[in-house]
Amino acid sequence: MKKIGIPFFLLFTVAVIHSKAQSNPVLDIFPEGTIVHENLAYHHDTLEKHLLDIYLPADAKGEVPLVIFIHGGGWLSNDKYADMGYMKKTVAEILGHGYALASIDYRFSTQAVFPAQIQDCNRAVSFLYDHADTYGLDIERFALMGFSAGGHLASLVGLSENNDVPGFYMSGTSKSFKFQAVVDFYGPAELILFPGADDEKSPEGLLIGAAPLDRPDLAQAASPVTYVDQDDPPFLIIHGEKDALVSPKQSRLLSAWLSVAGVPNELIIVKDAPHFGAMFDADPIREKVMHFLGEHLN
């Protein structure tokens, strides 16, 4: 486990030119010439939370690797544009390195309790897999990246893929996809570890529809650590030292379980960092992320 100190500094916005409508608030983050496919319905229905965006490198040739971006928000807020705002350089560099990025929405816990959220994530991945030829994606090089609740979902999707849990897939979802890597930014790993585990109105309680301590079976089913085994993809786990919302113990536990199972992983505790923010977009962290993606997607 490494601790990296990050100095405060201003982040520069990368200019971008697009022909798409300006309803997308993060277009200016992406490099000039980025090709954008917006608001694709991944479940062939009209739910607003069943949409995703695909961003392709301007000079993409042939099939390109894909990073699937899952937003945070306590499973009950935000959207597919969230987290990009403070990860500007990382997002731009993902495209700059020749990777595609797909950002997905999913149903909130106030709309449907778990496992609706992982069902949506798996359905979105299935759409990307099934339409890879249309968008020039390499199905052999998929990675997951999530933030907070999105880190939980990215970990859960990546870890449970080889467990074939029937309840995690909606009808019509392909189960053929694989993941080469997972980047988990301060995602919950074990719901019982939360201080609010005895509160059904806590975010984790709303997620499963009960206080985790009252329904440990549901909490276990919704916890990424439940699905760790030796066949899981490699992980890069990043957590703020002073995270007051999701304890760093969550990431320490996930890393420990991965290590026990023999799964390659690295845990980075960012010195003095809170739950989220520009400190996670600073040069040392971004370099770690890009090296990790390059190691497993190139």
Phi, psi and omega in degrees: 000130183246145171251130181238123175277134183241118177288151175282136177200162182282139177265138180264139178273134179273129180292151182211148177238126179222156176260357184283162177298152185275020176291339178277113187281356184246008184302324184291348178287330190276152181299154179304135178089358178305135179267127186239131171244111191255150170052049176279129181279108187274350178241011176056040173228191185252010179293131179299330182275005175251047179235153173217160175242145175240129177245123182246142177300144183300324185256027182300130177232123182073205183273131184248151175296158184232133171253122182261117191260124182239120187283161175262187181135027177066020182066012183218012178202174179077184184206187186291355174264346184294156180075333177295329185299327178257003178243037189302311183292321179296314179300313180297323182289327176303312178292322181296335178271007176089012177265149168274158176228131175241127179248131190241150168261160177209159182294140177285159177295337177283347176262322182200136181280166176305138018263023182306322185293316179285331173300316179295316180299314179295324178294319178296317178297320178301317177300314180296321178293313184290336181249022182301320180297323181297320186254005176071041182257144179268108184292347178271358184224068175255135174231154178249143175218124182221160186232122179058242176303327175290330173293321175301313182291321177299316179296316182296316178298313182294323183279326185272350185306319183271002177267346177051062179275111186306321183291350181271002184231133173279162177303135179089001181277126174292144177244019186273347186286153176229163178238139179267342184193155175226130174248115185247109174266110172042047178269144173299142181242334183216110187296329180295338181287345183290142176301331180269023184294345178261012185241116180290344180265359175290162179305319180288329175291317177296326181300314185259356177081018180191160172296129182307325180287338175277331180231070181298336177294316177292320178298319179296317181296332182263005183258125181306324184298338181299333191252010180291131171207175189294344183265011181282157179288160177295150184237141162244120185243128184231130184215144177282137181299326184249035178291117181264355182257316176236111185300141173304340177301331178299313180287326176298320180294315179299315179299319181296316178297319178298318180295319179299324181278354180083020180271126178303130179202156174225133176251125177244119174262117184274115185303130176066005184280144176275205184290324180203172177135180187296342178299335180276355177256002182292161189308311184299322180288314181299320178297321177297315181297314183290325176296317180297313179296319179296324180295328187249347181249349182263000000 
